[in-house]
Amino acid sequence: MTDNHIEVAAARQQPSQDAEASAALERAQTLLGRMTSAEKIGQLHQVNGGYSELEQQIRDGNVGSVINEVRMDTLNELQRIACEESRLGIPLLIGRDVIHGFRTIFPIPLGQAAAWDTQLIETCARVAAIEAASVGVNWTFAPMLDVSRDPRWGRIAESLSEDPYLCSHLGAAMVRGFQGDDLSQPGAIAACAKHFAGYGAVEGGIDYNTTNIPEIELRSTYLPSFKAALDAGAVTVMASFTDLNGVPATANEFLMQQVLRKEWGFGGFVVSDWDSIVQLSVHGLTANDAESALAAFDSGINMDMNSGVYSRNLGAALAAGAISETQLDAMVEPILATKFRLGLFENAYCDPASFPAAVNHDHRELAKQAAMKSCVLLKNANNTLPLLRETITSLAVIGPLADDGYEQLGTWVFDGDAADSITALAALQTALAPAITIHSARGVENTRSHNTDGFDAAIEAARQADSVVMFVGEEAILSGEAHCRADINLPGAQVQLIEAISELGKPLTLVIMAGRPLTLSNVIDKVDAILYAWHPGTMAGPAIADLLFGVSAPSAKLPVTFPRVVGQIPIYYGHKNTGKPPSHDTITSMEAIDNRAPQTSLGMSAFYLDAGFTPLFPFGFGLSYSRFEYRDLSLSAATLLPTDEIKVQVTLQNTGPCAAEEIVQLYIRDLVASVTRPVKELKGFQKHYLQSGASIRVEFSLSRSDLMFCNRHMEWVTEPGDFRVWVGGCSDTEMSADFRLEA
């Protein structure tokens, strides 16, 4: 990247940031001494842009933050009113959902996670921050750190993994990208770790549904990614919509006080989700808005997003003695400190001349690289891919997502423009003309359509071609918040279209664009190759074209498990062994049961009669156009002492025909512990680019801290005992070695 606006600094949470935070806190405390109670309550109030009385409310000191306004001139005027016409001149926090890009749209977070590349994610977040800051936004509601193991949930599109280790590392990288090393520098915006906590475990994969998570599981699986984001410097946190074990997160003192502030020492502030404070009474926790405001305030929710419930009720609560001035000061202080850290008191205005143009060449190139590195090759029978220019004269490009610049952007995109998108069809036409003729047809109008009127044109296009590429999946609106699906097969008539094209016998590649893992058992045997592109963003077309024709080789690996059928959900690699684990000798189909079989437990193990126990594609899986061989796994010692490290080494060789990148993964298992442990846990990953025939000795280090777990007393501990370690290219790798941890 040549644009110095998107360089990522190497420094990480330097001591100077602690000094900066302390200085901001001192300034906040001084300012608090000059504020009236009404002005303090105003700082807890976030208002949606376009509110009819907004300007006067700001002038009166009754607004601390504005959300969903991105017109630069308007934001500069609102900041002018706040800084020059309010009594104390306190600037505004300007919030916006900048989830996977602002104007330049990158792959959805789940797609970015498939790259397993912290530097890439950090740089994408840096560009998103710069583009958002260029219009006056100074606060984003990202990253989403909810570990998710249910692809029915629409918001899995925003998730970074089913795995707490991967989610932690990628989430921390995103925080660093948004915030940089100094929040007061141009282009830095405040990150918000959301949704605290357990949102990804909603029952049935239904958004906003209840979550019931034992505390040991909460601490082991769902909290580590938030701790990692705070350790990376995230200055704000968002509470989850959902209830957790009977107490909505928006009023959950265990989460907000015990864990976040007492155990972790978080000094930033917590914002509610949209209207979630007033929804406490809908949950049935409170009787009215006044009770809801008190419940959220007492739990530690500093800022009310949109509802106005604090603004309407906290003054009366203060007058009645239900809350104290000291409590109010404690709630306002971190909000003011964040504004000081952002440098807003020195300069709250946006100067577009300080920023590069949005969607510029470098930003597009980054978006292309992110899209290429996020596409997972799931199947490639008979080396169907890459397509070879010298062997084909015509190509059929079929499907509703081949030429749709809007749908390829994905969910929760508010500021991206479909006019900036380059579609796959457009990119292929540019890359292949005039040597290769392209025959194109939609087949179906959109991914949900059951109308088959377009089938004939699609079949004719395929019949004329040497090879067929079909772009199918789900539209952007079918995933994301409140867009959950009970049936996660390809929707509409797309399966029938695939079947019809398959009958022609032409080499058939599926490029799937989707916001979640889909169940593909009903089509996988009908196609030769599958490239899973997620929703890849602005530069989807050039990225996919390069992959299809071998300009680049796929390197992505799955950050989530793909089920065979929806009935297997939840299915994830880091499950417990149980007392009756299944094996590959287990009966895996009802048809295998003898007629009039006696009533037995059929193998006495944990599996489905009609779906077995294995996924369609496991966590960490992804093919390449090359082949990688792992051999000679070795450990530097058979015993790990408390202050030592064990070096884990393996030889990685590219034995295939082309240069390619491999994501090497390290897993462990604690074989005997005081609580049952997962069958495998990711504890390291590295990316290595090797020329054909080249090899490298890959090394990981394991220390005592890597072996810690949450015990039955909710303590993070290590216990002496035996461990197994695996290294390979997927979670189902079998090459392993054992070592012992000594006390």
Buried (B, 14 or more C-beta within 10 A) or exposed (E): BEBEBBEBEEEEBEEEBEEBBEEBBEBBEEBBEEBEBBBBBBBBBBBBBEBEEBBEBBBBBBBBBBBBBBEBEBBBBBBBBBBEBBEEEBBBBBBBBBBBBBBBBBBBBBBBBBBBBBEBBBBBBBBBBBBBBBBBBBBBBBBBBBBBBBBBBBBBBBBBBBBBBBBBBBBBBBBBBBBBBBBBEBBBBBBBBBBBBBBBBBEEBBBBBBBEBEBBBBBBBBBBBBBBBBBBBBBBBBBBBBBBBEBBBBBBBBBBBEBBBEEBEBBBBBBBBBBBBBBBBEBEBBEEBBBBBBBBBBBBBBBBBBBBBBBBBBBEBBEEEBBEEEBBBEBBBBBBBBBBBBBBBEBBBBEEEEBBEBBBEBBBBBBBBBBBBBBBBBBBBEEBBBBEEEEBEBBBBBBBBBBBBBBBBBBBBEBBBBEBBBBBBBBBBEBBEEEBBBBBBBBBEBBBBEEBEBBEBBBEBBEEBBBBBBBBBBBBBBBBBEBBBEEBBBBBBBBBBBEBBBEEEBBBBBBBBBBBBBBBEBBBEBBBBBBBBBBBBBBBBBBBBBBBBBEBBBBBBBBBBBBBBBEBBBBBBBBEEEEEBBEEEBBBEEEEEEEEEEEEEBBEBBBBEEBBBBBBBBBBBBBBBBBBEBEEBEBBEEEBEEEEBBEBBBBBBBEBEBBBBBBBBBBBBBEEBEBEBBBBBBBBBBBBEBEBEEBBEBEBEBBBEBBBBBBEEEEEEBBEBEBBBBBBBBBBBEEBBEBEBEE
